[in-house]
Amino acid sequence: MKQFYINYNIFVADSHHKLTYFNKYFVKNLTNSNENQRKLTKKSEINLKNQRKPIVIIFNKIVKYILFRLKRRMLHMKKLDVYDMPKNYYIDEVTCFEHPIAVAMNYYSSKCSSLYLILAKMYGIYFGDGRENIRETIFKSIREIIGINRVEYGKATVDIIRKNIDKGIPVIVGVNLKNIFYSEYYMKRDWGHWILVNGYDEQNKTFNIVDNTQFGKLGERYDEFVITYDILLQASKEYRKRFGNEYVCLALEQEKEFDYKRALIHILEKYDAIEIDNISEYRQIQLLEMLNEVSADNSEHGKYYREEFKKKLININKYREVLFEEIASIMADFNYDIEKRYIYQGRIKNLYELWDNYIMVNLVKASRGRFIACNSNEISAAENDIQNEIKAFIEYSGYIKPYSSDIFNSSVKPFYEENEWRYTPPFVNSSCCKISNWLINEDITSVSYTHLTLPTTRR
């Protein structure tokens, strides 16, 4: 009887977990003899030896190729993990210059942004006359207190940005939104803006940025986005043409580790040192006086400054809200007495209302050239109440070694450094039962250091 053979290709896993190619013949006619079956078996063994090709070898080659491509791609790209501030602020509360700085500082520590905002808003409210640039003063304070230094570059280039990203340093680039195609100011008007760059992709020629322009209106959200090299560099170039080289490209580099509690108290002590009583020194009063000066100037220059002064006057109270709300959040983090926190919240709400009323009334007078600076007893009292609340919180937090060691009495400084106290209260009890404020001005040279006892630091 004629025999018909059918050839089947089957994959079988052997005992070594390898896949082998196996060629087997089956006889359709069930009446095959044993001799024919033996011939079939021998033929199959020969085919098996010739056609065996382990699939695992091919699989390993594919994996190696994929890993090679991924490794090659990783050499041409890098991205830093940055996070936005815990609270959402609009652009009239935290400016487009302050926001990327706060996010960049958060890259080093999640608490840095709060310290920066307190410093920035404190200087924006209580220091400067509106004519001077206070940003340099803020950067100096950041370097001294937090240990983060600003490195300024004359222009933004791919090499500058890449080198900083490779070293783990986020970069802030100034751009003209008139040249950003997805901006609401595209091809309409010049508008200075700052973008945080936290990564790059050399293969696709793109930067990873953190910004809010892509959402339409500034200040809505702050999230990651991707922009091409050409678009960012061209927008930065136009920024330089329109606004100059200042702050066109800057990197925030951490020079040293910082102690959060120490930095916080140093900043709050700056606020505590402000002379609150005389509100004529406040920046809002200075702006009202400047608005009063340009009220009669009907030129384009005068109109521009009148509008700018009005915006700043209205926004300063929003800066005040950011300042005191950030301090309130820190009080909660320190488990400060909840009743005192409620009192503090009530006082700052009252201060907002007083300043709102004061500005609205005098804004009209200054616009007509009729403003006369005068103190407000209510505002002075409210400012003093808040300053006292913050002073109490400083004492609760615990005193520490100040940054400026020159205020230390020379007789106690060696004792302090020898014992390396991190947190010390403001008073020391001597053996003669005298309470001495030795951090500042008390002379206790006659008291032996070994007899000084430190009371327990309040938490």
C-alpha positions as CSV (number, residue, x, y, z in Angstrom):
1,M,0.0,0.0,0.0
2,K,1.3,3.4,-1.0
3,Q,2.4,5.4,1.9
4,F,1.8,9.1,2.2
5,Y,3.9,11.2,4.5
6,I,3.0,14.6,6.0
7,N,5.8,16.9,7.2
8,Y,5.0,18.9,10.4
9,N,7.3,21.5,12.0
10,I,7.0,21.6,15.8
11,F,8.7,23.6,18.5
12,V,9.5,21.5,21.6
13,A,11.2,22.6,24.9
14,D,14.0,20.3,25.9
15,S,15.2,19.5,29.4
16,H,17.5,22.6,29.4
17,H,14.6,24.9,28.7
18,K,15.8,25.7,25.2
19,L,13.6,25.7,22.2
20,T,14.7,23.4,19.4
21,Y,13.4,23.0,15.9
22,F,12.1,19.5,15.5
23,N,11.1,17.9,12.2
24,K,8.9,14.8,12.6
25,Y,7.2,12.6,10.1
26,F,4.0,10.8,10.8
27,V,2.6,8.0,8.8
28,K,-0.9,8.4,7.8
29,N,-1.4,4.7,7.0
30,L,-1.8,2.9,10.3
31,T,-0.7,-0.4,8.8
32,N,3.0,0.6,8.6
33,S,5.4,-2.1,9.5
34,N,7.9,-1.8,12.3
35,E,10.7,-1.7,9.7
36,N,9.2,1.3,8.1
37,Q,8.9,3.0,11.5
38,R,12.6,2.4,12.3
39,K,13.5,4.0,9.0
40,L,11.4,6.9,9.8
41,T,13.0,7.4,13.2
42,K,16.6,7.3,11.8
43,K,15.6,9.9,9.1
44,S,14.1,12.2,11.7
45,E,17.2,12.1,13.9
46,I,19.4,13.1,10.9
47,N,17.0,16.0,10.1
48,L,17.0,17.1,13.7
49,K,20.8,17.4,13.8
50,N,20.9,19.4,10.6
51,Q,18.0,21.8,11.4
52,R,18.4,22.4,15.2
53,K,18.8,26.1,15.8
54,P,18.3,27.4,19.4
55,I,15.9,30.3,19.5
56,V,17.3,31.5,22.8
57,I,20.4,32.6,20.9
58,I,18.4,34.8,18.6
59,F,16.5,36.2,21.6
60,N,19.7,37.1,23.4
61,K,21.0,38.9,20.4
62,I,17.8,41.0,20.2
63,V,18.0,41.9,23.9
64,K,21.6,42.9,23.5
65,Y,20.8,45.1,20.6
66,I,17.9,46.8,22.4
67,L,20.1,47.5,25.5
68,F,22.8,48.9,23.2
69,R,20.4,51.3,21.6
70,L,18.9,52.4,25.0
71,K,22.4,53.0,26.4
72,R,23.4,55.0,23.4
73,R,20.3,57.1,23.7
74,M,20.8,57.7,27.5
75,L,24.2,59.2,26.7
76,H,22.5,61.9,24.7
77,M,19.7,62.8,27.1
78,K,19.2,63.7,30.8
79,K,16.4,64.9,32.9
80,L,16.3,66.3,36.5
81,D,13.3,65.5,38.7
82,V,11.8,68.8,39.8
83,Y,8.6,69.5,41.6
84,D,6.3,72.5,41.9
85,M,5.7,74.4,45.1
86,P,3.2,72.8,47.5
87,K,0.8,75.7,47.1
88,N,-0.6,77.0,43.8
89,Y,-0.1,80.8,43.3
90,Y,-1.2,83.0,40.5
91,I,1.2,85.3,38.7
92,D,0.1,88.4,40.6
93,E,1.0,86.6,43.8
94,V,4.3,84.8,42.8
95,T,5.8,86.4,39.7
96,C,7.1,84.5,36.6
97,F,10.6,85.3,37.8
98,E,10.1,84.0,41.3
99,H,8.2,80.8,40.4
100,P,11.0,79.0,38.5
101,I,13.5,80.0,41.2
102,A,11.3,78.5,43.8
103,V,10.9,75.3,41.8
104,A,14.7,75.1,41.1
105,M,15.3,75.5,44.9
106,N,12.8,72.7,45.6
107,Y,15.1,70.4,43.6
108,Y,17.6,70.7,46.4
109,S,15.2,70.6,49.3
110,S,11.4,70.5,49.5
111,K,11.5,73.3,52.1
112,C,13.6,75.7,50.2
113,S,10.8,77.2,48.2
114,S,9.0,78.4,51.3
115,L,12.2,80.1,52.7
116,Y,12.8,81.8,49.3
117,L,9.2,83.1,49.1
118,I,9.4,84.5,52.6
119,L,12.6,86.3,51.7
120,A,11.4,87.6,48.4
121,K,8.0,88.8,49.6
122,M,9.5,90.4,52.8
123,Y,12.0,92.4,50.7
124,G,9.2,93.2,48.2
125,I,7.0,94.7,50.9
126,Y,9.2,96.3,53.5
127,F,12.5,97.1,51.7
128,G,13.3,99.3,48.7
129,D,11.6,102.3,47.3
130,G,10.3,100.8,44.1
131,R,13.1,102.3,42.0
132,E,15.9,99.9,42.9
133,N,16.3,96.3,41.9
134,I,16.1,94.2,45.1
135,R,16.7,90.9,43.3
136,E,20.5,91.1,43.9
137,T,19.9,91.5,47.6
138,I,17.6,88.5,47.7
139,F,20.2,86.4,45.8
140,K,22.9,87.4,48.3
141,S,20.7,86.4,51.2
142,I,19.9,83.1,49.6
143,R,23.6,82.3,49.2
144,E,24.4,83.3,52.8
145,I,21.4,81.6,54.5
146,I,20.5,78.6,52.3
147,G,23.8,78.0,50.5
148,I,22.5,78.2,47.0
149,N,24.5,80.4,44.6
150,R,23.2,82.1,41.4
151,V,25.6,81.8,38.5
152,E,24.9,84.3,35.8
153,Y,25.6,83.7,32.0
154,G,25.5,86.4,29.4
155,K,23.4,84.4,27.1
156,A,21.7,81.0,26.8
157,T,23.4,78.3,24.7
158,V,22.9,74.5,24.3
159,D,26.4,73.8,25.7
160,I,25.8,76.0,28.8
161,I,22.4,74.3,29.5
162,R,23.7,70.8,28.9
163,K,26.8,71.2,31.1
164,N,24.7,72.4,34.0
165,I,22.1,69.7,33.6
166,D,24.8,67.0,33.4
167,K,26.1,68.3,36.8
168,G,22.6,68.2,38.3
169,I,22.0,71.9,38.2
170,P,18.6,73.3,36.9
171,V,18.9,76.3,34.6
172,I,16.5,79.3,34.3
173,V,16.3,81.0,30.9
174,G,14.7,84.4,30.1
175,V,12.6,84.4,27.0
176,N,10.4,86.8,25.0
177,L,6.9,85.3,24.8
178,K,6.4,87.2,21.6
179,N,8.6,84.4,20.0
180,I,6.9,81.5,21.7
181,F,4.3,80.2,19.3
182,Y,2.0,78.7,21.9
183,S,2.0,81.9,24.1
184,E,-1.0,84.2,24.2
185,Y,1.5,87.0,23.4
186,Y,2.9,85.3,20.2
187,M,3.5,87.9,17.5
188,K,1.5,90.5,19.5
189,R,3.8,92.2,22.0
190,D,7.1,91.8,23.9
191,W,6.7,90.1,27.2
192,G,9.6,89.0,29.4
193,H,9.2,85.6,31.0
194,W,11.5,83.0,32.6
195,I,11.4,79.2,32.0
196,L,13.0,76.5,34.1
197,V,15.0,74.0,32.0
198,N,15.4,70.6,33.7
199,G,16.6,68.3,30.9
200,Y,17.5,67.8,27.3
201,D,17.3,65.2,24.5
202,E,20.2,65.6,22.1
203,Q,18.8,63.1,19.5
204,N,15.5,65.0,19.2
205,K,17.0,68.4,19.8
206,T,14.6,69.3,22.6
207,F,14.7,70.7,26.1
208,N,12.6,69.5,29.0
209,I,11.1,72.6,30.7
210,V,8.8,73.4,33.6
211,D,6.4,76.3,32.8
212,N,2.8,77.4,32.6
213,T,2.8,79.2,29.2
214,Q,1.6,76.1,27.4
215,F,-1.7,76.2,29.3
216,G,-2.7,79.5,27.7
217,K,-2.9,81.9,30.7
218,L,0.1,82.4,32.9
219,G,-0.3,81.3,36.5
220,E,-3.0,78.6,35.9
221,R,-0.7,75.6,36.3
222,Y,3.0,74.8,36.4
223,D,4.0,71.6,34.7
224,E,6.5,69.8,32.5
225,F,6.7,70.5,28.8
226,V,9.0,69.9,25.8
227,I,10.4,72.7,23.5
228,T,12.9,72.5,20.7
229,Y,16.4,73.9,20.9
230,D,15.7,76.5,18.2
231,I,12.5,77.9,19.7
232,L,14.0,78.4,23.2
233,L,17.3,79.9,22.0
234,Q,15.6,82.2,19.6
235,A,13.1,83.4,22.2
236,S,16.1,83.9,24.6
237,K,17.9,85.9,21.9
238,E,14.9,88.2,21.4
239,Y,14.7,88.6,25.2
240,R,18.3,89.9,25.2
241,K,17.5,92.4,22.4
242,R,14.5,93.7,24.1
243,F,15.3,93.5,27.9
244,G,19.1,93.2,28.0
245,N,21.5,90.6,29.3
246,E,20.5,90.7,32.9
247,Y,18.9,87.4,34.1
248,V,18.9,86.0,30.6
249,C,20.4,82.7,31.7
250,L,21.2,81.7,35.3
251,A,21.9,78.5,37.1
252,L,21.2,77.8,40.8
253,E,24.0,75.7,42.3
254,Q,24.1,74.4,45.8
255,E,27.4,75.3,47.4
256,K,26.8,73.8,50.8
257,E,24.3,71.9,52.8
258,F,22.0,74.0,55.0
259,D,20.2,73.6,58.3
260,Y,16.5,74.3,57.7
261,K,15.7,75.4,61.2
262,R,18.7,77.6,61.4
263,A,17.9,79.2,58.0
264,L,14.3,79.7,59.0
265,I,15.1,81.5,62.2
266,H,17.6,83.7,60.5
267,I,15.0,84.8,58.0
268,L,12.3,85.4,60.6
269,E,14.8,87.4,62.6
270,K,15.2,89.6,59.6
271,Y,11.5,90.3,59.7
272,D,11.6,90.8,63.4
273,A,14.3,93.5,62.9
274,I,12.0,95.6,60.6
275,E,10.8,98.9,62.2
276,I,7.1,98.4,61.8
277,D,5.9,101.6,63.5
278,N,6.8,104.1,60.7
279,I,4.7,103.0,57.7
280,S,6.0,105.9,55.7
281,E,9.0,103.7,55.0
282,Y,6.9,100.9,53.5
283,R,7.2,100.2,49.8
284,Q,3.5,100.9,49.3
285,I,3.9,104.4,50.6
286,Q,6.9,104.9,48.4
287,L,4.9,103.8,45.3
288,L,2.1,106.1,46.2
289,E,4.5,109.0,46.4
290,M,6.0,108.1,43.0
291,L,2.5,107.8,41.5
292,N,1.8,111.2,42.9
293,E,4.9,112.6,41.1
294,V,4.0,111.3,37.6
295,S,0.3,112.1,37.9
296,A,0.7,115.3,35.9
297,D,2.9,113.7,33.2
298,N,0.6,113.0,30.2
299,S,3.4,111.6,27.9
300,E,3.5,108.0,26.9
301,H,6.3,107.5,29.4
302,G,4.2,109.0,32.2
303,K,1.2,106.9,31.3
304,Y,3.3,103.7,31.3
305,Y,4.7,104.3,34.8
306,R,1.3,105.3,36.2
307,E,-0.1,102.0,35.2
308,E,2.9,100.1,36.5
309,F,2.8,101.8,39.9
310,K,-1.0,101.0,40.2
311,K,-0.4,97.4,39.4
312,K,2.4,97.1,42.0
313,L,0.4,98.9,44.6
314,I,-2.5,96.4,44.3
315,N,-0.2,93.4,44.1
316,I,1.9,94.2,47.1
317,N,-1.0,93.3,49.4
318,K,-1.1,89.9,47.6
319,Y,2.6,89.6,48.3
320,R,1.8,90.2,52.0
321,E,-0.7,87.4,51.9
322,V,1.9,85.0,50.4
323,L,4.5,86.0,53.1
324,F,2.2,85.5,56.1
325,E,0.5,82.3,54.7
326,E,3.9,80.7,54.1
327,I,4.8,81.5,57.7
328,A,1.5,80.1,58.9
329,S,2.2,76.8,57.1
330,I,5.6,76.6,58.8
331,M,4.0,77.2,62.2
332,A,1.7,74.2,61.5
333,D,4.7,72.1,60.5
334,F,6.3,72.9,63.8
335,N,3.1,71.9,65.7
336,Y,2.9,75.4,67.0
337,D,0.0,76.0,69.5
338,I,-3.2,75.9,67.5
339,E,-4.9,78.7,69.5
340,K,-2.0,81.0,68.8
341,R,-2.2,80.1,65.1
342,Y,-5.8,81.0,65.0
343,I,-5.0,84.4,66.6
344,Y,-2.2,84.9,64.0
345,Q,-4.6,84.1,61.2
346,G,-7.1,86.6,62.5
347,R,-4.5,89.3,62.8
348,I,-3.2,88.9,59.2
349,K,-6.8,88.9,57.8
350,N,-7.4,92.2,59.6
351,L,-4.1,93.6,58.2
352,Y,-5.1,92.7,54.7
353,E,-8.4,94.6,55.0
354,L,-6.7,97.6,56.6
355,W,-4.1,97.9,53.8
356,D,-6.8,97.3,51.1
357,N,-8.8,100.2,52.4
358,Y,-5.8,102.4,52.8
359,I,-4.6,101.8,49.2
360,M,-8.0,102.2,47.5
361,V,-8.5,105.6,49.2
362,N,-5.0,106.9,48.6
363,L,-4.7,105.5,45.1
364,V,-7.3,107.9,43.9
365,K,-5.6,110.8,45.6
366,A,-2.1,109.9,44.2
367,S,-3.6,109.6,40.7
368,R,-4.8,113.2,41.0
369,G,-1.5,114.4,42.6
370,R,-3.1,115.0,46.0
371,F,-1.5,112.3,48.1
372,I,0.2,113.2,51.4
373,A,2.0,110.5,53.3
374,C,0.7,110.0,56.8
375,N,0.8,107.3,59.4
376,S,-2.1,105.0,60.1
377,N,-2.3,104.1,63.7
378,E,-4.5,101.1,62.9
379,I,-2.1,99.7,60.4
380,S,0.9,100.3,62.7
381,A,-0.9,98.5,65.6
382,A,-1.9,95.5,63.3
383,E,1.7,95.2,61.9
384,N,3.1,95.3,65.5
385,D,0.6,92.6,66.6
386,I,1.7,90.2,63.8
387,Q,5.4,91.0,64.4
388,N,4.9,90.0,68.1
389,E,3.2,86.8,67.1
390,I,6.1,85.9,64.8
391,K,8.6,86.8,67.6
392,A,6.8,84.4,69.9
393,F,7.1,81.7,67.3
394,I,10.9,82.3,67.0
395,E,11.2,81.8,70.7
396,Y,9.1,78.6,70.5
397,S,11.3,77.3,67.7
398,G,14.5,77.7,69.7
399,Y,17.4,80.1,69.3
400,I,20.5,78.9,67.5
401,K,23.9,80.3,66.6
402,P,23.5,83.4,64.4
403,Y,25.2,83.6,61.0
404,S,27.0,86.8,61.9
405,S,29.3,85.7,64.7
406,D,30.3,89.3,65.5
407,I,27.2,89.7,67.8
408,F,28.6,87.0,70.1
409,N,30.3,88.1,73.2
410,S,33.9,87.1,72.8
411,S,34.0,85.5,76.2
412,V,31.3,83.0,75.5
413,K,32.0,82.3,71.8
414,P,34.8,79.7,72.6
415,F,32.3,77.9,75.0
416,Y,29.7,77.8,72.3
417,E,32.0,76.5,69.6
418,E,33.7,73.9,71.9
419,N,30.3,72.4,72.8
420,E,28.9,72.6,69.3
421,W,25.4,73.5,70.4
422,R,23.0,73.5,67.5
423,Y,19.9,74.9,69.2
424,T,20.3,77.1,72.2
425,P,17.7,79.3,74.0
426,P,18.4,83.0,74.4
427,F,19.1,82.9,78.1
428,V,21.8,81.2,80.2
429,N,21.6,80.7,84.0
430,S,24.8,81.4,85.8
431,S,25.9,79.9,89.1
432,C,24.9,83.2,90.9
433,C,21.3,82.7,89.7
434,K,21.6,85.6,87.3
435,I,19.7,85.4,84.0
436,S,22.1,86.5,81.2
437,N,21.2,87.2,77.6
438,W,24.7,86.1,76.6
439,L,24.0,85.8,72.9
440,I,23.9,89.6,72.4
441,N,25.3,92.0,74.9
442,E,25.6,90.6,78.4
443,D,29.2,90.5,79.9
444,I,29.7,87.3,81.9
445,T,33.4,87.2,81.8
446,S,33.5,86.6,85.5
447,V,31.4,83.5,85.3
448,S,33.2,80.2,84.7
449,Y,32.1,78.4,81.6
450,T,31.8,75.1,83.5
451,H,29.2,76.6,85.7
452,L,26.9,77.6,82.9
453,T,23.7,75.5,82.6
454,L,21.4,75.6,79.6
455,P,17.7,75.3,80.2
456,T,15.7,72.9,78.0
457,T,15.0,74.2,74.5
458,R,11.3,74.6,73.9
459,R,10.0,72.8,70.9
